[in-house]
Amino acid sequence: MVPQESPHDSQSLRRRVAREAAFLIYTSQEKEYKQAKIRAAEILGARALPSNREVAEELDAIAEELEGQSRLKRLLKMRREALDIMECLAAYSPRLIGSVWRGTVHRNSDIDIVVYSSNPEEVMEELRKKGFRVSQVEEAIVTKRGRKESSLHISVSLPSSDEAEVIIREPDEEACMERCEIYGDVVRGLDIDQLRAILKNDPYRRFIPNRVHRDVHPVGAPR
């Protein structure tokens, strides 16, 4: 008879899977949380997957252990760089999202900014006029609420060697609020005025919701 796994053992294994998945992301062996969790579970012989938030918390812990105070310097620099890009694209209602908004940057983080325009060429021209180098343009198609939506992702290489991604969406999508796949809250981000205020008054502030509960997902379950 196979012995039953105790709740403590199960919790410990889930955390190890979360830690392994976070390490895979931190070392750029995986980009997506779902694939990182599946691979980590396979490595450790686990049957259940941690939540995305558990992986994010382990990723944050790894970055804190390995980068220390340099993370704060990186966060401040990247928020200032984000503001420069957003001011360049002020006509397109830019919002800072992702890890630079959240305050959870690590050495492989990039800057994520959403803008709203039906003319991508115009957006790219504004970037080029201000000296930003557009390194790649890619269309992304995702299914939301049963229908396909597309957005254009513009990769921008910065003088500091940091990377930014400007996501162009249609103007009628500006009022649509998305729920974060990692933390479960609404992705509000920061507009230009809000980012300026943060840089002036609380430059290292984090935007992470309080934990409600811990989830466990069987391997193969959608997440």
KAFEN-V352443 format. One record per helix or strand of 3 or more residues. SS is the DSSP state (H for helix, E for strand). FROM is the first residue (numbers start at 0). LEN is the number of residues. If there is no record, write none. Layout:
BEGIN
<<SS | FROM | LEN> <SS | FROM | LEN>>
END
This chain:
BEGIN
<<H | 6 | 20> <H | 32 | 12> <E | 47 | 3> <H | 51 | 16> <H | 69 | 19> <H | 89 | 3> <E | 94 | 3> <H | 97 | 5> <E | 110 | 6> <H | 119 | 10> <E | 132 | 12> <E | 146 | 11> <E | 162 | 7> <H | 170 | 3> <H | 191 | 10> <E | 215 | 3>>
END
